[in-house]
């Protein structure tokens, strides 16, 4: 129950954004500016600071990293394969494919800390440090291709990818910032989660999912059913210790990233469709995460 309740504040923030946009003076014009703020400043700073502060020790956790990233790549491959189905709308697929493999970093770290303590946080941060750039590149590619944009230019200019790569470079170089700078970066990044979730709610359209319910259900099934099963299988196949198995399954079962909506909206995708998927993903995660942790306990 505590795991499910941990997700409730995120869903309530989305609901707040929805009601603020529709029933107060904070209309769409306000939230469009908020989306730009999140996309170009808050989320990049958050990603950069998180990666810089992550204890990267891949040599000590190679099997953990391999299991987590293989699960992630399976999600990317499955999401891309859906495009081959007959009758799939290209714009909707480009917008929503990212929902199948992206993960909510904030929820991941919170659950890792609660269930695995400081060691669990360190392992989850390692998976995030390698997983975030893969997810961002994989999310940008179909949107850039469908929109007729230069893929290379979009990658180079994408603030989420640039921030993550800069963070990895700074981490590997051992860069350490003065306390004043570090605190400032942390405070800017902290604002990303609430503002991003409010923006998701403000962009929510109740009919957004009606445009492609089967496609949306497929993306959510990959995210919440297929990837956790793959994660459990790989955790067993790699003979991970119980604590690392827990982290891999948490990583595989996460709700999708809140920034998926922001990325789709800023790159000309179908924002309402993705906003609906993000909202449903968080709601499903409240039930599916405890379930998959129970399954892990049963099979191991």
C-alpha positions in Angstrom: 0.0 0.0 0.0 2.8 2.4 0.8 4.3 1.9 -2.6 1.0 2.7 -4.3 0.5 5.8 -2.1 4.0 7.0 -3.1 2.7 7.6 -6.6 -0.5 9.4 -5.6 1.1 12.9 -5.2 2.2 12.8 -8.8 -1.2 11.9 -10.1 -2.8 14.6 -7.9 -0.4 17.2 -9.4 -1.5 16.2 -12.9 -5.1 16.6 -11.7 -4.3 20.0 -10.3 -2.8 21.2 -13.6 -5.9 20.0 -15.4 -8.3 21.9 -13.1 -6.1 25.0 -12.9 -6.0 25.3 -16.7 -9.7 24.8 -17.2 -11.3 26.6 -14.3 -8.9 29.5 -13.4 -7.3 32.4 -15.1 -4.2 30.2 -15.6 -5.2 29.2 -19.2 -3.2 27.5 -22.0 -1.1 30.6 -22.7 0.3 30.4 -19.2 1.1 26.7 -19.5 2.6 26.9 -22.9 5.2 29.2 -21.4 5.6 26.8 -18.5 6.2 23.9 -20.9 9.1 25.9 -22.5 10.5 26.7 -19.1 10.5 23.0 -18.1 11.9 21.8 -21.5 14.7 24.3 -21.9 15.7 24.9 -18.3 14.2 22.9 -15.4 14.5 19.4 -16.8 17.9 19.9 -18.3 19.3 21.3 -15.1 17.7 18.4 -13.2 19.2 15.8 -15.5 22.6 17.4 -15.5 22.7 17.7 -11.7 21.4 14.2 -11.1 23.9 12.6 -13.4 26.8 14.6 -12.0 25.9 13.5 -8.5 25.4 9.8 -9.4 28.1 7.4 -8.2 29.1 5.8 -11.4 30.8 2.4 -10.7 30.0 0.3 -13.8 32.9 -2.1 -13.2 31.4 -3.2 -9.9 27.9 -3.6 -11.3 28.3 -4.9 -14.8 25.6 -7.5 -14.6 23.1 -5.1 -13.0 23.8 -2.6 -15.8 23.5 -5.2 -18.5 20.2 -6.5 -17.2 18.7 -3.0 -16.8 19.9 -1.6 -20.2 18.9 -4.8 -22.0 15.4 -4.4 -20.6 15.3 -0.8 -21.8 16.5 -1.7 -25.3 13.9 -4.4 -25.6 11.3 -1.7 -24.8 12.7 0.6 -27.6 12.7 -2.3 -30.1 9.1 -3.3 -29.3 7.9 0.3 -29.4 9.5 0.8 -32.8 8.1 -2.5 -34.1 4.6 -1.3 -33.5 5.1 1.2 -36.3 5.1 -1.8 -38.7 1.5 -2.7 -37.9 -0.9 -1.8 -40.7 -3.0 1.3 -40.2 -0.8 2.8 -37.5 -0.9 6.6 -37.6 2.7 7.9 -38.0 2.3 11.1 -35.9 0.6 9.2 -33.0 3.2 6.5 -33.1 6.1 9.0 -33.1 4.5 10.8 -30.2 3.6 7.9 -28.0 6.4 5.3 -28.7 8.5 6.9 -26.0 5.9 6.0 -23.4 6.8 2.3 -23.9 10.4 2.6 -22.7 10.9 5.9 -20.8 10.8 5.9 -17.0 9.9 8.3 -14.3 13.3 9.1 -12.6 11.8 10.8 -9.6 9.6 7.8 -8.7 12.4 5.4 -9.4 14.8 7.1 -7.0 12.1 7.5 -4.3 11.2 3.8 -4.4 14.8 2.7 -4.6 15.5 4.7 -1.5 12.5 3.3 0.4 13.0 -0.3 -0.6 16.8 -0.5 -1.1 18.3 2.3 1.1 21.4 4.3 0.0 22.8 1.3 -1.9 19.5 0.9 -3.8 19.6 4.6 -4.7 23.2 4.3 -6.0 22.3 1.3 -8.2 19.2 3.0 -9.6 21.3 6.2 -10.3 23.7 4.1 -12.3 21.0 2.7 -14.4 19.5 6.1 -14.9 22.9 7.6 -15.9 23.2 5.2 -18.8 19.5 4.9 -19.5 18.5 8.5 -19.7 20.6 9.3 -22.9 19.4 6.1 -24.5 15.7 7.0 -23.8 16.1 10.6 -24.9 17.8 9.6 -28.2 15.2 6.9 -28.9 12.4 9.3 -28.1 13.6 12.1 -30.3 14.3 10.0 -33.4 10.7 9.1 -34.4 9.5 12.6 -33.7 12.3 14.2 -35.7 11.8 11.7 -38.6 8.0 12.1 -38.7 8.3 15.9 -38.5 10.7 16.0 -41.4 13.4 17.5 -39.1 17.1 16.8 -39.3 17.6 14.0 -36.8 21.3 14.9 -36.2 20.3 18.6 -35.7 17.5 17.6 -33.2 19.9 15.4 -31.2 22.6 18.1 -31.1 20.0 20.8 -30.1 17.9 18.7 -27.8 18.4 20.2 -24.3 17.6 16.9 -22.5 20.3 15.0 -24.4 22.9 17.7 -24.2 22.3 18.1 -20.4 22.7 14.3 -19.8 25.8 14.0 -21.9 27.4 17.0 -20.2 26.5 15.5 -16.9 28.2 12.2 -17.8 31.3 14.0 -19.0 31.5 16.1 -15.8 30.9 13.1 -13.7 33.7 11.1 -15.4 36.0 14.1 -15.2 35.4 14.4 -11.5 34.0 17.9 -11.7 32.9 19.3 -8.3 31.0 22.5 -8.0 31.2 25.0 -5.1 28.4 24.6 -2.6 26.6 27.8 -3.8 26.6 26.6 -7.4 25.6 23.0 -6.4 22.7 24.3 -4.2 21.5 26.6 -7.0 21.4 23.8 -9.5 19.6 21.5 -7.1 17.0 24.1 -6.4 16.3 24.8 -10.0 16.1 21.0 -10.7 13.7 20.5 -7.8 11.1 22.7 -9.5 11.1 20.4 -12.6 8.9 17.7 -11.1 6.0 19.7 -9.9 5.9 22.2 -12.8 6.4 19.4 -15.3 3.5 17.4 -13.8 1.3 20.5 -13.6 2.0 21.1 -17.3 1.1 17.5 -18.1 -2.3 18.1 -16.4 -2.8 21.4 -18.2 -2.2 19.8 -21.5 -4.5 16.9 -20.8 -7.5 16.4 -23.1 -10.1 13.8 -22.0 -10.5 12.8 -25.6 -6.8 12.5 -26.3 -6.7 8.7 -26.0 -9.8 8.3 -28.1 -7.9 9.0 -31.3 -6.0 5.7 -30.9 -7.1 3.5 -28.0 -5.6 0.3 -29.3 -2.2 2.0 -30.0 -2.2 3.6 -26.6 -3.1 0.3 -24.9 -0.2 -1.4 -26.8 2.3 1.2 -25.5 1.1 0.9 -22.0 1.1 -2.9 -22.2 4.8 -2.8 -23.2 5.6 -0.4 -20.4 3.7 -2.1 -17.6 3.4 -5.8 -18.5 6.1 -6.8 -21.0 9.1 -4.9 -19.7 8.7 -6.1 -16.1 8.5 -9.7 -17.2 11.7 -9.2 -19.3 13.3 -7.5 -16.2 12.5 -10.4 -14.0 13.7 -12.9 -16.5 17.0 -11.1 -17.1 17.6 -10.6 -13.3 17.3 -14.4 -12.9 19.4 -15.1 -16.0 22.2 -12.8 -14.9 22.1 -14.4 -11.4 21.9 -11.1 -9.7 21.8 -10.9 -5.9 18.3 -10.2 -4.4 19.0 -6.5 -3.8 20.0 -5.9 -7.4 17.1 -8.0 -8.7 14.8 -5.6 -6.8 16.4 -2.6 -8.5 16.2 -4.1 -12.0 12.5 -4.9 -11.6 11.7 -1.5 -10.2 13.6 0.0 -13.1 11.6 -2.1 -15.6 8.2 -1.5 -14.0 8.4 2.3 -13.6 5.6 4.6 -15.0 6.7 6.5 -18.0 8.5 9.8 -17.8 6.4 12.9 -17.2 8.6 14.8 -19.6 7.3 12.6 -22.4 4.4 15.0 -22.9 6.7 18.0 -22.9 8.9 16.5 -25.5 6.0 15.5 -27.8 4.4 19.0 -27.4 7.6 20.9 -28.1 8.5 18.7 -31.2 5.1 19.0 -32.9 3.7 15.6 -31.8 0.3 14.9 -30.4 0.5 16.3 -26.9 -3.0 15.4 -25.6 -2.5 11.8 -26.7 0.8 11.5 -24.8 -0.6 13.4 -21.7 -3.3 10.9 -21.5 -0.8 8.0 -21.7 1.4 9.6 -19.0 -1.6 10.0 -16.7 -2.8 6.5 -17.2 0.8 5.1 -16.8 1.1 6.7 -13.4 -2.3 5.4 -12.3 -1.5 1.9 -13.6 1.9 2.0 -11.9 0.2 2.5 -8.5 -1.1 -1.1 -8.9 1.4 -2.7 -11.2 4.6 -1.9 -9.3 3.5 -3.7 -6.0 2.2 -6.6 -8.2 5.5 -7.1 -10.0 7.5 -6.9 -6.8 5.2 -9.6 -5.4 5.8 -11.7 -8.6 9.6 -11.3 -8.2 9.3 -12.6 -4.6 7.2 -15.6 -5.8 9.6 -16.7 -8.6 12.8 -16.2 -6.6 
